[in-house]
Structures are given as structure tokens and as C-alpha cells.
Amino acid sequence: MDLKAEISKFKGQRNPNDLLDWLNTVERVFEYKDVPNDKKVKLVALKLQRYAFIWWNNVLSKRTRKRKGKIRSWRKMREKLKGNFFHPIISKTTTPSSIILDKKLRVWKSIPVSLRSLL
């Protein structure tokens, strides 16, 4: 019995549920197909399209300019994907608590990503 297990394409949607579902599928396919660690980053990079593809090429270009090594671990790539594409959805209403949340979100977004982990 030959079951077809494929990694779908990821276009860089900003819906956090889409990203988490896609990452979970990637993990399950890796496990099912016994994908070796040294092939995971390259395989996932092939599945990036549109904004996600442009973003990934930008990540690689920045690393080259900064003389950093290539991203070779799936763990590191997954962290980068989550850092860029995982943004929880906050519904906007006119309640005072949502106004405070909106202000906090704007402040959070003003903090450089590299410094957020220090908070």
C-alpha cells in the first residue's frame, strides 16, 4: 500500500492557524517519509511560494551579507517562519479592553524582532 504524503505549498498567508496547520503537516510528512535532517530545509524551501519565497530569499541574502552561515536545521527554519508569519489575530471591537490591546499591539510591533525575545 503506497500512501501519498506530500508537503503542500506555503504562500505566506498571515493567518496563524494556516501556518500552524502547515507546519504540523510538514512535521508529519517528515516523520512518515523519514526525511533526513540534512534534507528538511531544502525540501521546505522548495514548497515556499509568493511572499514566503520572497521572504526566504531575503533571509538568505541578509545572512550572506552578515557573513552568517546557511540555515541548515529545520528547527531554525521553523523558528524563522513562525517569527515572520505567526501573528495572532485580535478582533477589533469598541470595548475599552480591545482599545488597550490595540495600543499594546502597536507598541509590541514597534519593538525590533531581535529584541522581543529579551522581554
Buried (B, 14 or more C-beta within 10 A) or exposed (E): EEEEEEBEEBBBBEEBEBBEEBBEBBBEBBEEEEBEEEEBBEBBBEBBEEBBBEBBEEBBEEEEEEEEEEBEEBEEBBEBBBBBBBBEEEEEEEEEEEEEBEEEEEEEEEEEEEEEEEE
